[in-house]
Amino acid sequence: MVGMLLTGVFATKTVNPAGNDGWFYGNPSFFFTQLKGLVIVVSYSFTVSFVIFKIMNFIVPIRVSEEEEEIGLDASQHDEEYVQGTLLVQPGDMISELIIKQ
């Protein structure tokens, strides 16, 4: 975003003879063209991203339930439990310890 706006400020025909001069070189209308483009791109990106997020959230809820938050995401999502620096893993019917070094 900053680069897009500063292009409108510092653009010069010395670098690109087919382009426009920026505000710094006496053409403030090019800055406002860049600003308008920035507003359009940001609005479009936000709107489309929001719609995609809502569609995804409708199909598969993105946020976990409050109950899962209470018991912890390690336990609810990965079936893992932590006890004072020890990871208890239950593959099948066995519980094995994995000591976590901190």
C-alpha positions as CSV (number, residue, x, y, z in Angstrom):
1,M,0.0,0.0,0.0
2,V,2.8,2.4,0.9
3,G,4.6,1.6,-2.3
4,M,1.5,2.3,-4.3
5,L,0.9,5.7,-2.7
6,L,4.6,6.7,-2.9
7,T,4.6,5.8,-6.6
8,G,1.9,8.6,-6.9
9,V,4.2,10.9,-5.0
10,F,7.7,10.2,-6.5
11,A,7.0,8.8,-10.0
12,T,9.0,10.6,-12.7
13,K,9.2,10.5,-16.5
14,T,12.9,10.2,-16.2
15,V,12.5,6.6,-15.1
16,N,9.5,5.8,-17.3
17,P,9.1,8.2,-20.3
18,A,5.7,6.8,-21.1
19,G,4.4,7.3,-17.5
20,N,3.3,10.2,-15.4
21,D,5.1,12.5,-13.0
22,G,4.1,12.2,-9.4
23,W,3.0,14.8,-6.9
24,F,6.6,15.7,-6.0
25,Y,7.2,16.6,-9.7
26,G,4.0,18.8,-10.0
27,N,1.3,16.3,-10.9
28,P,-1.0,15.7,-7.8
29,S,-3.7,14.1,-10.0
30,F,-1.5,11.0,-10.4
31,F,-1.3,10.6,-6.7
32,F,-5.1,10.7,-6.4
33,T,-5.4,8.2,-9.2
34,Q,-3.1,5.9,-7.2
35,L,-5.2,6.6,-4.0
36,K,-8.4,5.7,-5.9
37,G,-6.8,2.5,-7.1
38,L,-5.7,1.6,-3.6
39,V,-9.2,2.1,-2.2
40,I,-10.7,-0.1,-4.9
41,V,-8.2,-2.9,-4.4
42,V,-8.5,-2.9,-0.6
43,S,-12.3,-2.8,-0.8
44,Y,-12.5,-5.6,-3.3
45,S,-9.9,-7.8,-1.4
46,F,-11.7,-7.3,1.9
47,T,-15.2,-8.0,0.5
48,V,-14.1,-11.1,-1.5
49,S,-12.1,-12.5,1.5
50,F,-15.0,-11.9,3.8
51,V,-17.4,-13.8,1.5
52,I,-15.0,-16.7,1.1
53,F,-14.5,-16.8,4.9
54,K,-18.3,-16.9,5.5
55,I,-18.8,-19.7,2.9
56,M,-16.0,-21.7,4.5
57,N,-17.4,-21.1,8.0
58,F,-20.9,-22.3,6.8
59,I,-19.5,-25.5,5.4
60,V,-16.9,-26.3,8.2
61,P,-17.1,-24.1,11.3
62,I,-13.8,-22.4,11.8
63,R,-14.1,-21.6,15.5
64,V,-14.0,-24.4,18.1
65,S,-16.8,-24.7,20.6
66,E,-16.5,-23.3,24.1
67,E,-16.4,-26.8,25.6
68,E,-13.3,-27.6,23.4
69,E,-11.7,-24.3,24.5
70,E,-12.3,-25.3,28.2
71,I,-10.6,-28.7,28.0
72,G,-7.9,-27.4,25.7
73,L,-7.2,-27.6,22.0
74,D,-4.4,-30.2,22.5
75,A,-6.9,-32.6,24.1
76,S,-9.8,-31.9,21.8
77,Q,-8.1,-31.5,18.4
78,H,-5.0,-33.7,18.8
79,D,-5.9,-36.1,21.6
80,E,-2.9,-35.1,23.7
81,E,-2.6,-34.3,27.4
82,Y,0.1,-32.3,29.2
83,V,0.9,-32.9,32.9
84,Q,3.7,-30.6,34.3
85,G,6.0,-30.8,31.3
86,T,5.2,-34.4,30.4
87,L,3.2,-35.2,27.2
88,L,0.9,-38.2,27.7
89,V,0.2,-39.8,24.3
90,Q,-2.3,-42.6,23.9
91,P,-1.6,-44.6,20.7
92,G,-4.2,-47.3,20.7
93,D,-4.6,-48.8,24.2
94,M,-1.2,-47.8,25.6
95,I,-0.2,-44.5,27.3
96,S,3.4,-43.5,26.9
97,E,5.3,-40.5,28.3
98,L,7.3,-38.1,26.3
99,I,9.3,-35.7,28.6
100,I,9.3,-32.1,27.3
101,K,12.6,-30.3,27.8
102,Q,12.2,-26.6,28.4
